[in-house]
């Protein structure tokens, strides 16, 4: 390929619009004093004017992309089978969740199986990384640590070695000296990510970036960062729990509906071979306010325990507290239980907790939450071999949940004998014959069936 000629161009650091002369205000985004001069256009792939031959879709190859499989089956699941050469992966999560630990483990594993691996850190020193490596039992063969935040110097070192994998921890600490903005700025994050992307694609080297998150849980920086990368992963988990969920929200090489379950131990993050069994390991027998619910996390079904506690309120406005469950749906479930089942929750505090640090976003857990609240309120424990799945409607009806068959099969695999399902559930979705399923049409019917007392709840309140 002929060498690109250098020419002077003017680029807006806000929207990346180019012009042939300097102007005080960008004509594209109307920002003031954001246009700077660049004399080396060859460095920026988005300034290159190259022509590529079109490929006929009928003649294109559909062979699977080569991958670097990892020893961690959970990480392989989320990545779609392994790391694709030349891909750009973004890993985000709360501070202290274990991002650096996971990436150091992956870097050491790739370094053993392939050539050298570069771990570029802008937040820690070499001694800090070494301390973590000693704790994880990593010898560091073929693994190089580079404490650098200058993207030009980083790419220069990567050009010298051409590693099998490069880890950038984190993208918010990198900066381009040609830009006048500070590291972590929107333009800096966007430009550094773009340069790393171009280098990785050109040299067929995969790169993994870590990203900071905001208070709302979104990745800090420009939204375009998530559009640029090939794979976007989120690491979730409770700070006081050892469970970690690796969730894929974008994957150009596989399914986005995948979740990996890991456990933080003294020797690093380890795979959880049977997440459902692990989540229910500490479940007490005969406890009031405890219900098992089959939920979907990506393409896999997991059994989780939902606990509820009701207590007379000591304040004029009773509290509705939810941990791991949507607070708005908790208000909905409580209102439906009061209106259609006659449960006097207006003077009671209601607290709902999803054990294991999991966060449930789907409405299929509504029935389990309602049964847990009713169990605590009535002081009657749920049967130990009972699972429940279904969405609660505003009129008290129980609606179908997607992929009921997969949920029911997971419950049967762990020895549950009964499962509460909506009345209009298809017979083919009710799972194996060994599991006895019971259909319910309303929330009052479900509570009366599972939590019998002398005075039964009426089907509706006049």
C-alpha positions in Angstrom: 0.0 0.0 0.0 1.5 3.4 -0.9 2.4 5.6 2.0 -0.2 8.3 2.8 0.9 11.8 2.2 0.7 14.2 5.1 -1.4 17.3 4.6 -2.8 20.0 6.9 -6.4 19.7 8.0 -8.5 21.2 10.7 -10.6 19.0 12.9 -13.3 19.8 15.5 -12.5 17.9 18.7 -16.2 17.9 19.6 -17.9 16.3 16.5 -14.8 15.4 14.4 -15.9 17.5 11.4 -13.0 18.4 9.1 -12.4 21.6 7.2 -9.6 23.1 5.0 -9.1 26.2 7.1 -9.4 27.2 10.7 -12.6 28.8 12.0 -13.7 30.0 15.4 -17.0 28.1 15.3 -17.6 24.6 14.0 -20.1 24.6 11.2 -21.3 21.1 12.1 -21.9 21.3 15.8 -21.7 25.1 16.4 -19.2 24.6 19.1 -16.7 27.5 19.7 -12.9 27.2 19.8 -12.9 23.4 19.2 -11.1 23.3 15.9 -7.5 22.4 15.9 -4.9 21.8 13.2 -3.6 18.4 12.3 -0.6 18.0 10.0 -0.5 14.2 9.9 -3.7 12.9 8.4 -2.3 9.4 8.0 -2.7 8.8 11.7 -6.4 9.1 11.6 -8.4 6.4 9.8 -11.4 8.6 9.5 -9.4 11.1 7.5 -8.2 8.6 4.9 -9.9 8.5 1.5 -9.2 5.0 0.3 -11.3 2.9 -2.1 -12.2 -0.7 -1.4 -13.6 -3.2 -3.9 -17.2 -4.2 -3.2 -17.8 -7.9 -2.4 -20.8 -9.7 -3.8 -22.8 -11.1 -0.9 -23.5 -14.4 -2.6 -19.8 -15.0 -3.0 -18.8 -14.0 0.5 -17.6 -16.6 3.0 -19.7 -17.4 6.0 -17.1 -19.4 7.8 -16.8 -18.8 11.6 -14.2 -16.4 12.7 -11.1 -17.9 14.3 -11.2 -17.5 18.1 -8.8 -17.8 21.0 -10.8 -20.0 23.5 -10.3 -19.4 27.2 -10.3 -21.8 30.1 -13.2 -20.0 31.7 -16.3 -21.5 30.3 -18.4 -18.6 31.7 -16.3 -16.0 29.9 -16.3 -18.1 26.7 -20.1 -18.2 26.9 -20.5 -14.5 27.0 -17.9 -13.8 24.3 -19.5 -16.4 22.0 -16.7 -19.0 22.1 -13.6 -17.0 22.7 -11.7 -13.9 21.8 -11.8 -12.9 18.1 -8.5 -11.6 16.7 -8.7 -7.9 15.8 -11.8 -7.4 18.0 -12.3 -4.5 20.5 -13.9 -5.5 23.7 -15.2 -3.1 26.3 -15.6 -4.2 30.0 -17.4 -1.9 32.4 -18.5 -2.2 36.0 -18.6 -0.5 39.4 -15.3 0.3 41.2 -13.9 -2.7 43.0 -16.2 -5.2 41.2 -13.3 -7.2 39.9 -12.6 -5.9 36.4 -8.8 -5.7 36.8 -8.7 -9.1 38.5 -10.6 -10.8 35.6 -8.5 -9.1 32.9 -5.2 -10.0 34.6 -6.3 -13.6 34.8 -7.3 -13.6 31.1 -4.1 -11.9 30.1 -2.0 -14.5 32.0 -3.9 -17.3 30.4 -3.4 -16.0 26.9 0.2 -15.3 27.6 0.8 -19.0 28.5 -0.9 -20.3 25.3 0.2 -17.7 22.8 2.9 -15.1 22.4 3.5 -12.1 24.6 0.6 -10.1 26.1 0.6 -6.4 27.0 -1.2 -5.1 30.1 -1.3 -1.3 29.8 -2.4 0.3 33.1 -2.8 4.0 33.7 -4.2 3.7 37.2 -1.8 1.3 39.0 2.0 0.9 39.2 3.9 -2.2 38.3 4.3 -3.1 41.9 0.5 -3.0 42.5 -0.1 -5.2 39.5 2.6 -7.6 40.8 0.9 -7.8 44.2 -2.3 -8.8 42.5 -0.6 -11.3 40.3 1.1 -12.9 43.4 -2.3 -13.2 45.1 -3.8 -14.8 42.0 -0.8 -17.2 41.6 0.3 -15.7 38.3 3.9 -16.2 37.4 3.9 -13.5 34.7 5.6 -15.4 31.9 5.2 -13.6 28.5 3.1 -11.0 30.3 4.4 -7.4 30.1 3.1 -4.5 32.2 3.2 -1.0 30.7 2.4 1.9 32.9 1.4 4.4 30.2 -1.4 6.9 29.5 -0.1 8.4 26.2 -1.9 6.6 23.4 0.9 7.4 20.9 3.6 5.9 23.1 1.3 2.9 23.9 0.8 2.2 20.2 4.5 2.6 19.5 5.3 -0.1 22.1 2.6 -2.4 20.7 4.0 -1.9 17.2 7.4 -3.2 18.5 6.1 -6.4 20.0 2.7 -7.1 18.2 1.3 -9.1 21.2 -1.4 -11.7 21.0 -3.6 -9.6 23.3 -3.5 -6.1 24.7 -5.4 -4.9 27.7 -6.0 -1.2 28.3 -6.9 -0.4 31.9 -8.6 2.0 31.6 -9.7 4.0 28.5 -10.6 7.0 30.6 -6.9 7.4 31.6 -5.6 7.4 28.0 -5.0 10.7 26.2 -3.8 11.9 22.8 -1.2 14.7 23.1 -2.4 16.3 19.9 -5.7 17.3 21.6 -5.8 20.1 24.0 -8.5 18.6 26.3 -7.7 16.7 29.5 -7.7 12.9 29.9 -11.2 11.6 30.4 -12.7 14.2 28.3 -15.3 13.2 25.7 -13.1 14.0 22.8 -10.1 12.3 24.4 -12.0 9.0 25.1 -13.4 9.0 21.6 -10.1 9.7 19.8 -8.1 7.2 21.9 -10.6 4.5 21.4 -10.7 5.2 17.7 -6.9 5.0 17.4 -6.8 1.8 19.4 -9.6 0.3 17.2 -7.7 1.1 14.0 -4.5 -0.3 15.3 -6.1 -3.6 16.4 -8.0 -4.0 13.1 -4.8 -3.3 11.1 -2.6 -5.7 13.0 -5.3 -8.3 13.8 -4.6 -8.0 17.5 -7.6 -8.1 20.0 -7.8 -5.4 22.6 -9.8 -5.3 25.8 -10.7 -1.9 27.3 -12.0 -1.3 30.8 -14.4 1.6 31.3 -15.6 3.5 34.3 -19.3 3.8 35.0 -21.5 6.7 36.2 -23.8 6.7 39.2 -26.6 5.6 36.9 -24.6 2.5 35.8 -23.8 3.7 32.3 -20.3 3.8 30.8 -18.7 7.1 31.4 -17.7 9.1 28.3 -19.3 9.4 24.9 -22.1 7.1 23.9 -20.3 6.5 20.6 -17.7 4.5 22.6 -20.2 1.6 22.9 -21.0 1.8 19.2 -17.3 1.6 18.2 -16.5 -1.5 20.1 -17.3 -5.1 18.9 -18.2 -6.5 22.3 -19.6 -4.6 25.3 -19.7 -6.4 28.6 -20.9 -5.4 32.0 -19.8 -6.9 35.3 -22.5 -6.8 38.0 -22.7 -7.9 41.6 -23.2 -6.8 45.1 -20.2 -5.4 47.0 -20.9 -7.6 50.0 -21.5 -10.8 47.9 -19.0 -13.0 46.2 -21.2 -13.6 43.1 -20.4 -11.7 39.9 -22.5 -11.7 36.7 -20.7 -11.0 33.4 -23.5 -9.7 31.1 -23.1 -9.2 27.4 -25.1 -6.2 26.0 -23.4 -6.1 22.6 -21.6 -8.8 20.6 -20.9 -8.7 16.9 -19.6 -12.3 17.0 -22.2 -14.0 19.0 -25.4 -13.7 21.0 -26.0 -10.8 23.3 -28.4 -12.8 25.5 -25.6 -14.5 27.4 -24.7 -14.2 31.1 -21.7 -15.7 32.8 -21.7 -16.4 36.6 -18.4 -16.1 38.5 -17.4 -16.2 42.1 -14.8 -14.0 43.7 -12.5 -16.0 45.8 -9.1 -15.4 47.4 -7.4 -16.9 44.2 -9.4 -14.8 41.8 -12.6 -15.1 39.8 -13.7 -18.7 39.3 -16.5 -20.2 37.2 -19.7 -21.3 39.0 -20.6 -24.6 37.3 -24.2 -24.8 38.6 -25.4 -21.2 39.5 -28.9 -22.3 40.4 -27.7 -24.8 43.0 -25.2 -22.3 44.4 -27.9 -19.6 44.8 -30.2 -21.9 46.7 -27.4 -23.5 48.8 -28.1 -21.4 51.9 -31.8 -21.3 51.7 -33.4 -22.2 55.1 -36.0 -24.9 55.3 -39.5 -23.9 56.4 -38.7 -20.1 56.3 -41.6 -17.7 56.0 -41.5 -15.2 53.2 -39.2 -17.3 51.0 -40.1 -18.4 47.4 -38.0 -19.9 44.6 -38.5 -18.3 41.2 -37.1 -19.5 37.8 -35.8 -16.4 36.0 -34.0 -15.9 32.7 -30.6 -14.3 32.6 -29.8 -14.1 28.9 -30.4 -17.6 27.4 -30.0 -19.5 30.6 -32.6 -20.2 33.3 -31.6 -19.6 36.9 -33.4 -20.5 40.2 -33.2 -17.6 42.7 -34.6 -17.2 46.1 -36.9 -14.2 46.8 -37.3 -13.2 50.4 -40.0 -10.8 51.8 -40.6 -9.3 55.2 -43.7 -7.5 56.4 -43.8 -5.6 59.6 -46.1 -2.9 61.2 -44.9 0.5 60.1 -43.8 3.0 62.8 -44.1 6.0 60.4 -47.1 7.5 58.7 -46.0 6.4 55.3 -45.1 2.7 55.1 -41.8 1.9 53.3 -41.5 -0.3 50.3 -37.8 -1.4 50.0 -36.6 -3.6 47.2 -33.0 -5.0 46.8 -32.4 -6.7 43.5 -36.0 -6.1 42.4 -37.6 -3.2 40.6 -39.1 -0.8 43.3 -41.9 0.3 40.9 -43.0 -3.3 40.4 -42.9 -3.8 44.1 -45.4 -1.0 44.5 -47.5 -2.6 41.7 -47.5 -6.0 43.4 -48.4 -4.5 46.8 -51.3 -2.4 45.4 -52.7 -5.4 43.5 -52.5 -7.6 46.6 -54.3 -5.0 48.7 -57.0 -4.3 46.1 -57.8 -7.8 44.8 -56.7 -10.0 47.7 -57.7 -7.9 50.7 -54.3 -7.8 52.3 -54.1 -4.8 54.6 -50.5 -3.7 53.6 -51.3 0.0 53.9 -50.0 0.0 57.5 -47.1 -2.4 57.0 -43.5 -2.0 55.7 -42.7 -4.4 52.9 -39.1 -5.4 52.3 -38.1 -7.6 49.4 -34.7 -9.0 48.8 -33.2 -11.2 46.0 -30.5 -13.3 47.5 -27.0 -13.7 46.0 -26.8 -10.1 44.9 -28.7 -10.7 41.7 -30.9 -8.1 40.0 -34.1 -9.2 38.5 -35.6 -6.9 35.8 -38.2 -9.2 34.3 -41.9 -9.2 35.4 -42.0 -13.0 35.5 -40.9 -12.8 39.1 -44.1 -10.9 40.2 -45.9 -14.0 41.3 -43.0 -15.1 43.4 -42.7 -11.7 45.0 -46.5 -11.6 45.8 -46.4 -15.1 47.4 -43.3 -14.2 49.5 -45.1 -11.1 50.8 -48.2 -13.1 51.5 -46.2 -15.8 53.3 -44.6 -13.3 55.5 -47.8 -11.5 56.2 -49.7 -14.7 57.1 -46.7 -16.3 58.9 -47.2 -19.4 56.8 -44.2 -20.9 55.1 -44.3 -21.9 51.4 -43.8 -25.5 50.5 -40.1 -26.3 50.1 -40.5 -28.0 46.8 -42.6 -25.3 45.2 -41.5 -22.8 42.5 -43.6 -20.0 41.0 -43.4 -18.1 37.7 -45.8 -15.5 36.3 -46.5 -11.8 35.8 -49.1 -10.1 37.9 -51.5 -7.8 36.1 -53.3 -4.7 37.5 -56.6 -6.6 37.8 -55.0 -9.4 39.7 -54.7 -11.8 36.8 -51.6 -14.0 36.2 -50.0 -13.5 32.8 -47.7 -15.9 31.0 -44.0 -15.6 31.1 -41.7 -16.1 28.1 -39.9 -19.4 27.7 -41.8 -21.1 30.5 -40.6 -24.6 29.4 -36.9 -23.7 30.0 -37.7 -22.3 33.5 -39.8 -25.4 34.5 -37.1 -27.8 33.3 -34.5 -26.0 35.4 -36.7 -26.3 38.4 -37.3 -30.0 37.8 -33.5 -30.6 37.4 -32.9 -29.3 41.0 -35.6 -31.6 42.5 -38.6 -29.3 42.6 -41.9 -31.3 42.4 -44.4 -28.5 41.9 -44.4 -25.3 39.9 -47.1 -22.6 39.8 -47.7 -21.4 36.3 -50.4 -19.1 34.7 -53.6 -20.7 33.7 -53.2 -20.0 30.0 -49.8 -21.7 29.8 -49.4 -24.1 26.8 -49.2 -27.8 27.8 -46.0 -28.2 25.8 -44.4 -25.5 28.0 -45.1 -27.2 31.3 -41.9 -29.3 31.3 -41.3 -32.9 32.2 -44.0 -35.2 33.6 -42.0 -35.6 36.8 -42.8 -32.0 37.8 -46.4 -31.4 38.8 -47.5 -28.0 37.6 -50.5 -26.1 38.9 -52.3 -23.5 36.9 -53.7 -20.3 38.5 -55.6 -17.5 36.9 -55.6 -14.9 39.7 -53.3 -13.8 42.4 -55.9 -14.6 45.1 -56.2 -18.1 43.7 -52.5 -18.6 43.9 -52.3 -17.4 47.5 -55.2 -19.5 48.6 -53.7 -22.6 47.0 -50.2 -22.2 48.4 -50.8 -20.6 51.7 -54.1 -22.0 53.1 -55.4 -20.6 56.4 -58.7 -20.9 58.2 -60.1 -17.7 56.7 -59.4 -17.8 53.0 -58.8 -14.7 50.9 -61.8 -13.9 48.8 -61.3 -13.9 45.0 -62.1 -10.2 44.9 -62.9 -7.4 47.3 -66.3 -5.8 46.9 
